[in-house]
């Protein structure tokens, strides 16, 4: 009986500890009051995907440089927008730009152009 109670207590403790971690594992953190995505997290995710593409050889150095330039351009625009605070149109504009960059990263990583060390390119 004591073993059963100890096992149930252990399961309850593990569940109580793991539940908040699972709930916080969303891809983008939302502002609970406005339902908005955290733009910095989205930008970090796109930069991680570019870095992964270079490491895996799915992106050439030139492709990665162009994608990073686009990401920096978006960061500059975001900084300009944030001077007076983001309004709805500016946030939507940044979301559209992030969506386009996301699409470009996906296309470039699957276009069969391989990075350094993957054979000759013609």
C-alpha positions in Angstrom: 0.0 0.0 0.0 2.8 2.4 0.9 4.5 1.6 -2.5 1.3 2.4 -4.3 0.9 5.8 -2.5 4.6 6.6 -3.1 4.2 5.8 -6.8 1.1 7.9 -7.2 2.8 10.8 -5.4 5.8 10.5 -7.8 3.6 10.5 -10.8 1.6 13.5 -9.5 4.8 15.4 -8.8 6.3 14.7 -12.3 3.0 15.7 -13.9 2.8 18.9 -11.9 6.4 19.8 -12.9 6.1 18.8 -16.6 2.7 20.5 -17.4 3.9 24.1 -17.3 7.0 23.1 -19.4 4.7 21.5 -22.0 2.4 24.5 -22.0 5.2 26.9 -22.6 6.6 25.0 -25.5 4.6 26.9 -28.1 6.5 28.0 -31.1 5.8 31.7 -30.5 4.9 33.3 -27.3 1.6 35.2 -27.4 0.8 38.3 -25.5 -2.2 37.1 -23.4 -3.9 40.4 -23.5 -3.7 41.1 -27.2 -3.2 37.7 -28.8 0.0 38.8 -30.6 3.1 36.8 -31.5 6.4 37.8 -30.1 8.3 39.1 -33.2 11.7 38.6 -31.7 11.0 34.9 -31.1 9.9 34.5 -34.7 13.0 36.3 -36.0 15.2 34.1 -33.9 13.5 31.0 -35.2 14.1 32.1 -38.8 17.7 32.8 -38.1 18.1 29.3 -36.5 16.6 27.8 -39.7 19.1 29.6 -41.8 22.0 28.5 -39.6 20.7 24.9 -39.7 20.5 25.1 -43.5 24.2 26.1 -43.7 25.3 23.4 -41.2 23.4 20.7 -42.9 24.5 21.8 -46.4 21.0 22.5 -47.6 21.9 26.2 -48.2 24.9 27.5 -50.1 26.9 30.3 -48.6 25.5 32.8 -51.1 21.9 31.7 -50.3 22.5 32.0 -46.6 24.0 35.5 -47.0 21.0 36.7 -49.0 18.6 35.3 -46.5 20.5 36.9 -43.6 20.5 40.2 -45.5 16.7 39.9 -45.8 16.4 39.1 -42.1 18.6 42.2 -41.2 16.4 44.4 -43.4 13.3 43.2 -41.6 15.1 43.9 -38.2 15.9 47.5 -39.4 12.3 48.0 -40.4 11.1 46.7 -37.1 13.4 49.0 -35.2 12.1 52.0 -37.2 8.5 50.9 -36.5 9.2 50.5 -32.8 10.3 54.1 -32.3 6.7 55.2 -31.7 5.4 51.7 -30.8 3.9 49.2 -33.2 0.4 49.7 -34.5 -1.7 47.0 -36.1 -0.7 47.8 -39.7 3.1 47.8 -38.8 2.7 44.4 -37.0 0.8 43.0 -40.0 3.5 44.3 -42.3 6.3 42.6 -40.3 4.3 39.4 -40.2 3.9 39.5 -44.0 7.7 40.1 -44.4 8.5 37.2 -42.0 6.1 35.0 -43.9 7.9 35.8 -47.2 11.3 35.1 -45.6 10.0 31.9 -44.1 8.8 30.8 -47.6 12.2 31.8 -49.2 14.1 29.8 -46.5 11.9 26.7 -47.2 12.4 27.0 -51.0 16.1 27.6 -50.7 16.7 24.7 -48.4 14.8 22.3 -50.7 16.1 23.5 -54.1 18.9 20.9 -54.3 21.7 23.5 -54.4 24.1 22.1 -51.9 26.7 24.0 -49.8 30.5 23.5 -49.7 31.7 19.9 -50.0 28.8 18.5 -51.9 30.2 18.0 -55.4 30.6 20.2 -58.4 28.2 22.9 -59.4 27.6 23.7 -63.1 
